[in-house]
């Protein structure tokens, strides 16, 4: 909830999500010694997962058959490159707000944190070199995911990775993860989808060049005082907020153009602006 430009504090889990759809429709290899830190898991099928099986609480996060542990983000590239990535990356909020998304060139890391009873959907298009990360509420419907995929990744996607949050909320992930997977496969049945899980307690989850990684969270404490983390510049955009803004300005072309100009001045990544402008174009097409 946004009040006079300030965000109020929220609990670290979400007990309710009101469905909303707008009116216009619905490398660098890890050394062997470090790799030994991660648990051994059955290799994922070459074509990815097609069904969520054996969902269960793991050591840190929720796991399932064929889910694989997140590797450290620092090992996704060379040491010279990593400093530059920290300067140009983008993060969502650190207050456990779900419905947050980021989209950019896949060469720009995008991250979210405080994924407790929520889940993460990450889509990658190898041809356009774009990627999309969505911090999802736990009880969304399949058509809501499909709407987001269609409109927020309109160029399509070639692969996807999904990640359930904390082990504490595995029963809620049991509701979300199969629905998320169904929506992704319904949007592109040929896409390779893999499932990831935490390698540490409540890490920051990073999407980069088609894969999810983690940055260990150095702000965590005991119990409900756990804090989120943003290693990159915060760009706090929420899907529902944007769609509601467009809906509220849908009375005329003039109001929508004013909104378009307002978003253009926000300094968002061009891929985020492409999403917003696409939604504005669709709404304008319905106005006589």
Protein Blocks (a to p, Z undefined) as FASTA:
>chain_A
ZZehiacdddfbdfbdcddddfkbgcddddfklmmmpccdddddfklpfbdehiacdfkl
ccdehiacdddfklmpcfklmmmmmmmmccddfeopghiacdddfkbccddehilkbccd
ddddfklopacdddddfkbcfklmmmmmmmmmmnopfbdcdddddfklmmmmmmmmmmmm
mmmmmmomkbccdddddfbehiadddeehiacddddfkbcehjlbccddfbdcddddfkl
mmmmmmmmmmbmklmmmmmmmmmmnopafklmmmmmmmmmmmmmmpZZ
